[in-house]
Amino acid sequence: MIQIDDKVLSLDLLKKYFCCDLAKCHGACCVQGQSGAPLTQDEVLILEDILKKVTPFLKPEGIKSIKEQGVAVIDGDGDLTTPLIDGKECAYCINEKGINLCAIEKAWLNKKVDFRKPISCHLYPIRVKDFSTFAGLNYDQWDVCEPARKLGLKENIPVYKCLKDAIIRAYGTDFYLQIEEAARLLEKERDER
């Protein structure tokens, strides 16, 4: 583990490899799992505000689920998450040419909204756990992401580099630069052994 400001990061974020490979995983992270994507209270307010602009990008089942459950739900662990369609895929999930994508991000790409997608989705496979005095950033190694681990290794892309935009969005450029420096120092230390 390393600490940067008030965040404790797993060394796996610097040492392990990852690069999304949608052609192979088909966006399985949007359709598998026990609950929807984690949300912050602020994101719930944003989703309520932009829902009308996102709705044209949703599939009918997603619209129905959101109408019935709301833009967010409390899951079995007591966490705020996106609602699911029939207890399975995220209500904001759409499918294009066999690939599962996010309707919120599709609206963002089409310049209909300023919100890209929940930060938990953007940061994945980093999972953030807030504690009273710090946040823990861990690497979640889910089996559906095996193609991403293989591609990341092949292309030599560490987890943190793959998620540069998301990390900067969540914590700022200075924080990302500190991660880069920590990775450089770790590599130098390894080379000196």
Long-range contacts (C-beta under 8 A, 24 or more apart in sequence): 2-182, 3-134, 4-175, 4-178, 4-179, 4-182, 5-175, 5-178, 6-133, 6-134, 6-135, 7-134, 7-135, 7-136, 7-137, 7-171, 7-175, 8-134, 8-135, 8-136, 8-137, 9-136, 9-137, 9-179, 9-182, 10-136, 10-137, 10-138, 10-139, 11-186, 12-138, 12-139, 12-141, 12-159, 13-126, 13-137, 13-138, 13-139, 13-158, 13-159, 13-160, 13-179, 14-158, 14-159, 14-160, 14-179, 14-182, 14-183, 14-186, 15-158, 15-186, 16-139, 16-141, 16-149, 16-152, 16-158, 16-159, 17-149, 17-152, 17-153, 17-155, 17-156, 17-157, 17-158, 17-159, 18-125, 18-139, 18-145, 18-148, 18-149, 18-152, 18-157, 18-158, 18-159, 18-162, 18-163, 19-148, 19-151, 19-152, 19-155, 19-157, 19-162, 20-148, 20-151, 20-162, 21-147, 21-148, 21-150, 21-151, 22-99, 23-99, 24-147, 24-151, 25-144, 25-145, 25-146, 25-147, 25-148, 26-98, 26-99, 26-100, 27-93, 27-99, 27-100, 27-101, 28-100, 28-144, 29-121, 29-124, 29-142, 29-144, 29-145, 30-89, 30-90, 30-93, 30-100, 30-101, 30-102, 31-88, 31-89, 31-90, 31-93, 31-100, 32-144, 34-75, 34-76, 35-75, 35-76, 35-77, 35-79, 35-81, 35-84, 36-73, 36-75, 36-81, 36-82, 36-83, 36-84, 36-90, 36-91, 37-81, 37-82, 37-90, 37-118, 37-120, 37-121, 38-79, 38-80, 38-81, 38-118, 38-120, 39-72, 39-80, 39-81, 39-82, 39-118, 39-120, 40-80, 40-118, 40-119, 41-80, 43-72, 43-115, 43-118, 43-119, 44-71, 44-72, 44-80, 46-115, 47-71, 47-72, 47-104, 47-115, 50-104, 50-107, 50-113, 50-115, 53-107, 53-112, 53-113, 54-92, 54-103, 54-104, 54-107, 54-112, 54-113, 56-107, 56-112, 57-94, 57-103, 57-104, 57-106, 57-107, 57-110, 57-112, 58-91, 58-92, 58-94, 58-103, 59-93, 59-94, 59-95, 59-103, 61-85, 61-86, 61-91, 62-91, 62-92, 62-93, 62-94, 62-103, 65-91, 66-91, 82-118, 92-117, 116-169, 119-166, 119-169, 119-170, 122-163, 122-165, 122-166, 122-169, 122-170, 123-163, 123-166, 123-167, 123-170, 125-159, 126-159, 126-163, 126-166, 126-167, 128-170, 158-183
